[in-house]
Amino acid sequence: MRQEPGKGTEAFYIFADPEMASKWRKDSTIPLAQVVSSFNVYTTDNGGITGLASAPSKGVLEDTFGTSNDDEVCRIILEKGEINGQLTGVPSRDETKDPYTMGNRG
């Protein structure tokens, strides 16, 4: 059964430019490639935004978001997620900016 995003215990996150994410929320015609660093979705071994990061299975994405398409999951996280803070040591698309994550509890 599909969980309602935001109601589960597992956290999912993507890497996105926070300024572009805010602009995208107001104008979703902005290409996602200008907002996210990659179309990869991550979760951690402890269910939060800290811990060992890994890619969730397609089944987990399907159960949580109703799709396993990474582009669509990124779009859902951008729409409903929140900026959780900065991760150090992870390169951003623009090396002059700090990388941020957009998170969404599954």
MODELLER restraints for C-alpha pairs under 7 A, 6 or more apart:
rsr = mdl.restraints
at = mdl.atoms
rsr.add(forms.Gaussian(group=physical.xy_distance, feature=features.Distance(at['CA:1:A'], at['CA:63:A']), mean=6.16, stdev=0.5))
rsr.add(forms.Gaussian(group=physical.xy_distance, feature=features.Distance(at['CA:2:A'], at['CA:63:A']), mean=4.48, stdev=0.5))
rsr.add(forms.Gaussian(group=physical.xy_distance, feature=features.Distance(at['CA:2:A'], at['CA:64:A']), mean=5.38, stdev=0.5))
rsr.add(forms.Gaussian(group=physical.xy_distance, feature=features.Distance(at['CA:2:A'], at['CA:65:A']), mean=6.93, stdev=0.5))
rsr.add(forms.Gaussian(group=physical.xy_distance, feature=features.Distance(at['CA:2:A'], at['CA:66:A']), mean=6.20, stdev=0.5))
rsr.add(forms.Gaussian(group=physical.xy_distance, feature=features.Distance(at['CA:3:A'], at['CA:63:A']), mean=6.32, stdev=0.5))
rsr.add(forms.Gaussian(group=physical.xy_distance, feature=features.Distance(at['CA:3:A'], at['CA:64:A']), mean=4.94, stdev=0.5))
rsr.add(forms.Gaussian(group=physical.xy_distance, feature=features.Distance(at['CA:3:A'], at['CA:106:A']), mean=6.97, stdev=0.5))
rsr.add(forms.Gaussian(group=physical.xy_distance, feature=features.Distance(at['CA:4:A'], at['CA:64:A']), mean=6.80, stdev=0.5))
rsr.add(forms.Gaussian(group=physical.xy_distance, feature=features.Distance(at['CA:5:A'], at['CA:64:A']), mean=6.35, stdev=0.5))
rsr.add(forms.Gaussian(group=physical.xy_distance, feature=features.Distance(at['CA:5:A'], at['CA:65:A']), mean=6.40, stdev=0.5))
rsr.add(forms.Gaussian(group=physical.xy_distance, feature=features.Distance(at['CA:5:A'], at['CA:105:A']), mean=6.40, stdev=0.5))
rsr.add(forms.Gaussian(group=physical.xy_distance, feature=features.Distance(at['CA:5:A'], at['CA:106:A']), mean=4.85, stdev=0.5))
rsr.add(forms.Gaussian(group=physical.xy_distance, feature=features.Distance(at['CA:6:A'], at['CA:104:A']), mean=6.08, stdev=0.5))
rsr.add(forms.Gaussian(group=physical.xy_distance, feature=features.Distance(at['CA:6:A'], at['CA:105:A']), mean=4.56, stdev=0.5))
rsr.add(forms.Gaussian(group=physical.xy_distance, feature=features.Distance(at['CA:6:A'], at['CA:106:A']), mean=5.26, stdev=0.5))
rsr.add(forms.Gaussian(group=physical.xy_distance, feature=features.Distance(at['CA:7:A'], at['CA:105:A']), mean=6.59, stdev=0.5))
rsr.add(forms.Gaussian(group=physical.xy_distance, feature=features.Distance(at['CA:7:A'], at['CA:106:A']), mean=6.10, stdev=0.5))
rsr.add(forms.Gaussian(group=physical.xy_distance, feature=features.Distance(at['CA:8:A'], at['CA:105:A']), mean=5.88, stdev=0.5))
rsr.add(forms.Gaussian(group=physical.xy_distance, feature=features.Distance(at['CA:8:A'], at['CA:106:A']), mean=4.51, stdev=0.5))
rsr.add(forms.Gaussian(group=physical.xy_distance, feature=features.Distance(at['CA:9:A'], at['CA:47:A']), mean=6.60, stdev=0.5))
rsr.add(forms.Gaussian(group=physical.xy_distance, feature=features.Distance(at['CA:9:A'], at['CA:105:A']), mean=6.22, stdev=0.5))
rsr.add(forms.Gaussian(group=physical.xy_distance, feature=features.Distance(at['CA:9:A'], at['CA:106:A']), mean=6.26, stdev=0.5))
rsr.add(forms.Gaussian(group=physical.xy_distance, feature=features.Distance(at['CA:10:A'], at['CA:47:A']), mean=4.61, stdev=0.5))
rsr.add(forms.Gaussian(group=physical.xy_distance, feature=features.Distance(at['CA:10:A'], at['CA:48:A']), mean=6.82, stdev=0.5))
rsr.add(forms.Gaussian(group=physical.xy_distance, feature=features.Distance(at['CA:10:A'], at['CA:105:A']), mean=5.53, stdev=0.5))
rsr.add(forms.Gaussian(group=physical.xy_distance, feature=features.Distance(at['CA:10:A'], at['CA:106:A']), mean=5.22, stdev=0.5))
rsr.add(forms.Gaussian(group=physical.xy_distance, feature=features.Distance(at['CA:11:A'], at['CA:43:A']), mean=5.85, stdev=0.5))
rsr.add(forms.Gaussian(group=physical.xy_distance, feature=features.Distance(at['CA:11:A'], at['CA:47:A']), mean=5.39, stdev=0.5))
rsr.add(forms.Gaussian(group=physical.xy_distance, feature=features.Distance(at['CA:11:A'], at['CA:48:A']), mean=5.35, stdev=0.5))
rsr.add(forms.Gaussian(group=physical.xy_distance, feature=features.Distance(at['CA:11:A'], at['CA:49:A']), mean=6.56, stdev=0.5))
rsr.add(forms.Gaussian(group=physical.xy_distance, feature=features.Distance(at['CA:11:A'], at['CA:103:A']), mean=6.71, stdev=0.5))
rsr.add(forms.Gaussian(group=physical.xy_distance, feature=features.Distance(at['CA:11:A'], at['CA:104:A']), mean=5.75, stdev=0.5))
rsr.add(forms.Gaussian(group=physical.xy_distance, feature=features.Distance(at['CA:11:A'], at['CA:105:A']), mean=4.14, stdev=0.5))
rsr.add(forms.Gaussian(group=physical.xy_distance, feature=features.Distance(at['CA:11:A'], at['CA:106:A']), mean=5.77, stdev=0.5))
rsr.add(forms.Gaussian(group=physical.xy_distance, feature=features.Distance(at['CA:12:A'], at['CA:41:A']), mean=6.69, stdev=0.5))
rsr.add(forms.Gaussian(group=physical.xy_distance, feature=features.Distance(at['CA:12:A'], at['CA:42:A']), mean=5.52, stdev=0.5))
rsr.add(forms.Gaussian(group=physical.xy_distance, feature=features.Distance(at['CA:12:A'], at['CA:43:A']), mean=4.69, stdev=0.5))
rsr.add(forms.Gaussian(group=physical.xy_distance, feature=features.Distance(at['CA:12:A'], at['CA:103:A']), mean=5.65, stdev=0.5))
rsr.add(forms.Gaussian(group=physical.xy_distance, feature=features.Distance(at['CA:12:A'], at['CA:104:A']), mean=5.30, stdev=0.5))
rsr.add(forms.Gaussian(group=physical.xy_distance, feature=features.Distance(at['CA:12:A'], at['CA:105:A']), mean=5.92, stdev=0.5))
rsr.add(forms.Gaussian(group=physical.xy_distance, feature=features.Distance(at['CA:12:A'], at['CA:106:A']), mean=6.55, stdev=0.5))
rsr.add(forms.Gaussian(group=physical.xy_distance, feature=features.Distance(at['CA:13:A'], at['CA:41:A']), mean=5.82, stdev=0.5))
rsr.add(forms.Gaussian(group=physical.xy_distance, feature=features.Distance(at['CA:13:A'], at['CA:42:A']), mean=5.22, stdev=0.5))
rsr.add(forms.Gaussian(group=physical.xy_distance, feature=features.Distance(at['CA:13:A'], at['CA:43:A']), mean=6.30, stdev=0.5))
rsr.add(forms.Gaussian(group=physical.xy_distance, feature=features.Distance(at['CA:13:A'], at['CA:101:A']), mean=6.22, stdev=0.5))
rsr.add(forms.Gaussian(group=physical.xy_distance, feature=features.Distance(at['CA:13:A'], at['CA:102:A']), mean=5.47, stdev=0.5))
rsr.add(forms.Gaussian(group=physical.xy_distance, feature=features.Distance(at['CA:13:A'], at['CA:103:A']), mean=4.26, stdev=0.5))
rsr.add(forms.Gaussian(group=physical.xy_distance, feature=features.Distance(at['CA:13:A'], at['CA:104:A']), mean=6.24, stdev=0.5))
rsr.add(forms.Gaussian(group=physical.xy_distance, feature=features.Distance(at['CA:14:A'], at['CA:40:A']), mean=6.44, stdev=0.5))
rsr.add(forms.Gaussian(group=physical.xy_distance, feature=features.Distance(at['CA:14:A'], at['CA:41:A']), mean=5.21, stdev=0.5))
rsr.add(forms.Gaussian(group=physical.xy_distance, feature=features.Distance(at['CA:14:A'], at['CA:42:A']), mean=6.26, stdev=0.5))
rsr.add(forms.Gaussian(group=physical.xy_distance, feature=features.Distance(at['CA:14:A'], at['CA:74:A']), mean=6.92, stdev=0.5))
rsr.add(forms.Gaussian(group=physical.xy_distance, feature=features.Distance(at['CA:14:A'], at['CA:101:A']), mean=5.60, stdev=0.5))
rsr.add(forms.Gaussian(group=physical.xy_distance, feature=features.Distance(at['CA:14:A'], at['CA:102:A']), mean=5.48, stdev=0.5))
rsr.add(forms.Gaussian(group=physical.xy_distance, feature=features.Distance(at['CA:14:A'], at['CA:103:A']), mean=6.67, stdev=0.5))
rsr.add(forms.Gaussian(group=physical.xy_distance, feature=features.Distance(at['CA:15:A'], at['CA:36:A']), mean=5.75, stdev=0.5))
rsr.add(forms.Gaussian(group=physical.xy_distance, feature=features.Distance(at['CA:15:A'], at['CA:37:A']), mean=5.51, stdev=0.5))
rsr.add(forms.Gaussian(group=physical.xy_distance, feature=features.Distance(at['CA:15:A'], at['CA:38:A']), mean=6.86, stdev=0.5))
rsr.add(forms.Gaussian(group=physical.xy_distance, feature=features.Distance(at['CA:15:A'], at['CA:99:A']), mean=6.92, stdev=0.5))
rsr.add(forms.Gaussian(group=physical.xy_distance, feature=features.Distance(at['CA:15:A'], at['CA:100:A']), mean=5.98, stdev=0.5))
rsr.add(forms.Gaussian(group=physical.xy_distance, feature=features.Distance(at['CA:15:A'], at['CA:101:A']), mean=4.64, stdev=0.5))
rsr.add(forms.Gaussian(group=physical.xy_distance, feature=features.Distance(at['CA:15:A'], at['CA:102:A']), mean=6.28, stdev=0.5))
rsr.add(forms.Gaussian(group=physical.xy_distance, feature=features.Distance(at['CA:16:A'], at['CA:35:A']), mean=5.59, stdev=0.5))
rsr.add(forms.Gaussian(group=physical.xy_distance, feature=features.Distance(at['CA:16:A'], at['CA:36:A']), mean=4.08, stdev=0.5))
rsr.add(forms.Gaussian(group=physical.xy_distance, feature=features.Distance(at['CA:16:A'], at['CA:37:A']), mean=5.59, stdev=0.5))
rsr.add(forms.Gaussian(group=physical.xy_distance, feature=features.Distance(at['CA:16:A'], at['CA:100:A']), mean=5.98, stdev=0.5))
rsr.add(forms.Gaussian(group=physical.xy_distance, feature=features.Distance(at['CA:16:A'], at['CA:101:A']), mean=5.82, stdev=0.5))
rsr.add(forms.Gaussian(group=physical.xy_distance, feature=features.Distance(at['CA:16:A'], at['CA:102:A']), mean=6.31, stdev=0.5))
rsr.add(forms.Gaussian(group=physical.xy_distance, feature=features.Distance(at['CA:17:A'], at['CA:35:A']), mean=5.62, stdev=0.5))
rsr.add(forms.Gaussian(group=physical.xy_distance, feature=features.Distance(at['CA:17:A'], at['CA:36:A']), mean=6.28, stdev=0.5))
rsr.add(forms.Gaussian(group=physical.xy_distance, feature=features.Distance(at['CA:17:A'], at['CA:99:A']), mean=6.80, stdev=0.5))
rsr.add(forms.Gaussian(group=physical.xy_distance, feature=features.Distance(at['CA:17:A'], at['CA:100:A']), mean=6.38, stdev=0.5))
rsr.add(forms.Gaussian(group=physical.xy_distance, feature=features.Distance(at['CA:18:A'], at['CA:100:A']), mean=6.54, stdev=0.5))
rsr.add(forms.Gaussian(group=physical.xy_distance, feature=features.Distance(at['CA:20:A'], at['CA:35:A']), mean=5.19, stdev=0.5))
rsr.add(forms.Gaussian(group=physical.xy_distance, feature=features.Distance(at['CA:21:A'], at['CA:35:A']), mean=5.78, stdev=0.5))
rsr.add(forms.Gaussian(group=physical.xy_distance, feature=features.Distance(at['CA:21:A'], at['CA:78:A']), mean=6.69, stdev=0.5))
rsr.add(forms.Gaussian(group=physical.xy_distance, feature=features.Distance(at['CA:24:A'], at['CA:30:A']), mean=5.86, stdev=0.5))
rsr.add(forms.Gaussian(group=physical.xy_distance, feature=features.Distance(at['CA:25:A'], at['CA:79:A']), mean=6.44, stdev=0.5))
rsr.add(forms.Gaussian(group=physical.xy_distance, feature=features.Distance(at['CA:37:A'], at['CA:92:A']), mean=6.42, stdev=0.5))
rsr.add(forms.Gaussian(group=physical.xy_distance, feature=features.Distance(at['CA:37:A'], at['CA:93:A']), mean=5.52, stdev=0.5))
rsr.add(forms.Gaussian(group=physical.xy_distance, feature=features.Distance(at['CA:39:A'], at['CA:70:A']), mean=6.00, stdev=0.5))
rsr.add(forms.Gaussian(group=physical.xy_distance, feature=features.Distance(at['CA:39:A'], at['CA:71:A']), mean=6.10, stdev=0.5))
rsr.add(forms.Gaussian(group=physical.xy_distance, feature=features.Distance(at['CA:39:A'], at['CA:74:A']), mean=6.66, stdev=0.5))
rsr.add(forms.Gaussian(group=physical.xy_distance, feature=features.Distance(at['CA:40:A'], at['CA:70:A']), mean=6.49, stdev=0.5))
rsr.add(forms.Gaussian(group=physical.xy_distance, feature=features.Distance(at['CA:41:A'], at['CA:55:A']), mean=6.12, stdev=0.5))
rsr.add(forms.Gaussian(group=physical.xy_distance, feature=features.Distance(at['CA:41:A'], at['CA:70:A']), mean=6.71, stdev=0.5))
rsr.add(forms.Gaussian(group=physical.xy_distance, feature=features.Distance(at['CA:42:A'], at['CA:53:A']), mean=6.19, stdev=0.5))
rsr.add(forms.Gaussian(group=physical.xy_distance, feature=features.Distance(at['CA:42:A'], at['CA:54:A']), mean=5.48, stdev=0.5))
rsr.add(forms.Gaussian(group=physical.xy_distance, feature=features.Distance(at['CA:42:A'], at['CA:55:A']), mean=4.70, stdev=0.5))
rsr.add(forms.Gaussian(group=physical.xy_distance, feature=features.Distance(at['CA:42:A'], at['CA:56:A']), mean=6.28, stdev=0.5))
rsr.add(forms.Gaussian(group=physical.xy_distance, feature=features.Distance(at['CA:43:A'], at['CA:53:A']), mean=5.62, stdev=0.5))
rsr.add(forms.Gaussian(group=physical.xy_distance, feature=features.Distance(at['CA:43:A'], at['CA:54:A']), mean=5.56, stdev=0.5))
rsr.add(forms.Gaussian(group=physical.xy_distance, feature=features.Distance(at['CA:43:A'], at['CA:55:A']), mean=6.12, stdev=0.5))
rsr.add(forms.Gaussian(group=physical.xy_distance, feature=features.Distance(at['CA:43:A'], at['CA:56:A']), mean=6.14, stdev=0.5))
rsr.add(forms.Gaussian(group=physical.xy_distance, feature=features.Distance(at['CA:44:A'], at['CA:50:A']), mean=6.66, stdev=0.5))
rsr.add(forms.Gaussian(group=physical.xy_distance, feature=features.Distance(at['CA:44:A'], at['CA:51:A']), mean=5.53, stdev=0.5))
rsr.add(forms.Gaussian(group=physical.xy_distance, feature=features.Distance(at['CA:44:A'], at['CA:52:A']), mean=5.23, stdev=0.5))
rsr.add(forms.Gaussian(group=physical.xy_distance, feature=features.Distance(at['CA:44:A'], at['CA:53:A']), mean=4.36, stdev=0.5))
rsr.add(forms.Gaussian(group=physical.xy_distance, feature=features.Distance(at['CA:44:A'], at['CA:54:A']), mean=5.90, stdev=0.5))
rsr.add(forms.Gaussian(group=physical.xy_distance, feature=features.Distance(at['CA:45:A'], at['CA:51:A']), mean=5.99, stdev=0.5))
rsr.add(forms.Gaussian(group=physical.xy_distance, feature=features.Distance(at['CA:45:A'], at['CA:52:A']), mean=5.48, stdev=0.5))
rsr.add(forms.Gaussian(group=physical.xy_distance, feature=features.Distance(at['CA:45:A'], at['CA:53:A']), mean=6.63, stdev=0.5))
rsr.add(forms.Gaussian(group=physical.xy_distance, feature=features.Distance(at['CA:58:A'], at['CA:68:A']), mean=5.08, stdev=0.5))
rsr.add(forms.Gaussian(group=physical.xy_distance, feature=features.Distance(at['CA:61:A'], at['CA:67:A']), mean=6.20, stdev=0.5))
rsr.add(forms.Gaussian(group=physical.xy_distance, feature=features.Distance(at['CA:61:A'], at['CA:68:A']), mean=5.04, stdev=0.5))
rsr.add(forms.Gaussian(group=physical.xy_distance, feature=features.Distance(at['CA:62:A'], at['CA:68:A']), mean=4.86, stdev=0.5))
rsr.add(forms.Gaussian(group=physical.xy_distance, feature=features.Distance(at['CA:64:A'], at['CA:106:A']), mean=5.56, stdev=0.5))
rsr.add(forms.Gaussian(group=physical.xy_distance, feature=features.Distance(at['CA:65:A'], at['CA:73:A']), mean=6.61, stdev=0.5))
rsr.add(forms.Gaussian(group=physical.xy_distance, feature=features.Distance(at['CA:67:A'], at['CA:73:A']), mean=7.00, stdev=0.5))
rsr.add(forms.Gaussian(group=physical.xy_distance, feature=features.Distance(at['CA:77:A'], at['CA:102:A']), mean=6.80, stdev=0.5))
rsr.add(forms.Gaussian(group=physical.xy_distance, feature=features.Distance(at['CA:77:A'], at['CA:103:A']), mean=6.44, stdev=0.5))
rsr.add(forms.Gaussian(group=physical.xy_distance, feature=features.Distance(at['CA:77:A'], at['CA:104:A']), mean=5.66, stdev=0.5))
rsr.add(forms.Gaussian(group=physical.xy_distance, feature=features.Distance(at['CA:78:A'], at['CA:102:A']), mean=6.68, stdev=0.5))
rsr.add(forms.Gaussian(group=physical.xy_distance, feature=features.Distance(at['CA:80:A'], at['CA:104:A']), mean=6.82, stdev=0.5))
rsr.add(forms.Gaussian(group=physical.xy_distance, feature=features.Distance(at['CA:81:A'], at['CA:102:A']), mean=5.81, stdev=0.5))
rsr.add(forms.Gaussian(group=physical.xy_distance, feature=features.Distance(at['CA:81:A'], at['CA:103:A']), mean=4.96, stdev=0.5))
rsr.add(forms.Gaussian(group=physical.xy_distance, feature=features.Distance(at['CA:81:A'], at['CA:104:A']), mean=4.52, stdev=0.5))
rsr.add(forms.Gaussian(group=physical.xy_distance, feature=features.Distance(at['CA:82:A'], at['CA:102:A']), mean=5.39, stdev=0.5))
rsr.add(forms.Gaussian(group=physical.xy_distance, feature=features.Distance(at['CA:82:A'], at['CA:103:A']), mean=5.43, stdev=0.5))
rsr.add(forms.Gaussian(group=physical.xy_distance, feature=features.Distance(at['CA:82:A'], at['CA:104:A']), mean=6.75, stdev=0.5))
rsr.add(forms.Gaussian(group=physical.xy_distance, feature=features.Distance(at['CA:83:A'], at['CA:100:A']), mean=6.96, stdev=0.5))
rsr.add(forms.Gaussian(group=physical.xy_distance, feature=features.Distance(at['CA:83:A'], at['CA:101:A']), mean=5.87, stdev=0.5))
rsr.add(forms.Gaussian(group=physical.xy_distance, feature=features.Distance(at['CA:83:A'], at['CA:102:A']), mean=4.68, stdev=0.5))
rsr.add(forms.Gaussian(group=physical.xy_distance, feature=features.Distance(at['CA:83:A'], at['CA:103:A']), mean=6.36, stdev=0.5))
rsr.add(forms.Gaussian(group=physical.xy_distance, feature=features.Distance(at['CA:84:A'], at['CA:101:A']), mean=5.98, stdev=0.5))
rsr.add(forms.Gaussian(group=physical.xy_distance, feature=features.Distance(at['CA:84:A'], at['CA:102:A']), mean=6.20, stdev=0.5))
rsr.add(forms.Gaussian(group=physical.xy_distance, feature=features.Distance(at['CA:84:A'], at['CA:103:A']), mean=6.30, stdev=0.5))
rsr.add(forms.Gaussian(group=physical.xy_distance, feature=features.Distance(at['CA:85:A'], at['CA:100:A']), mean=5.61, stdev=0.5))
rsr.add(forms.Gaussian(group=physical.xy_distance, feature=features.Distance(at['CA:85:A'], at['CA:101:A']), mean=6.22, stdev=0.5))
rsr.add(forms.Gaussian(group=physical.xy_distance, feature=features.Distance(at['CA:86:A'], at['CA:98:A']), mean=6.86, stdev=0.5))
rsr.add(forms.Gaussian(group=physical.xy_distance, feature=features.Distance(at['CA:86:A'], at['CA:99:A']), mean=5.92, stdev=0.5))
rsr.add(forms.Gaussian(group=physical.xy_distance, feature=features.Distance(at['CA:86:A'], at['CA:100:A']), mean=4.58, stdev=0.5))
rsr.add(forms.Gaussian(group=physical.xy_distance, feature=features.Distance(at['CA:86:A'], at['CA:101:A']), mean=6.59, stdev=0.5))
rsr.add(forms.Gaussian(group=physical.xy_distance, feature=features.Distance(at['CA:87:A'], at['CA:99:A']), mean=6.29, stdev=0.5))
rsr.add(forms.Gaussian(group=physical.xy_distance, feature=features.Distance(at['CA:87:A'], at['CA:100:A']), mean=6.25, stdev=0.5))
rsr.add(forms.Gaussian(group=physical.xy_distance, feature=features.Distance(at['CA:90:A'], at['CA:99:A']), mean=6.78, stdev=0.5))
rsr.add(forms.Gaussian(group=physical.xy_distance, feature=features.Distance(at['CA:91:A'], at['CA:99:A']), mean=6.65, stdev=0.5))
rsr.add(forms.Gaussian(group=physical.xy_distance, feature=features.Distance(at['CA:92:A'], at['CA:98:A']), mean=6.70, stdev=0.5))
rsr.add(forms.Gaussian(group=physical.xy_distance, feature=features.Distance(at['CA:92:A'], at['CA:99:A']), mean=4.97, stdev=0.5))
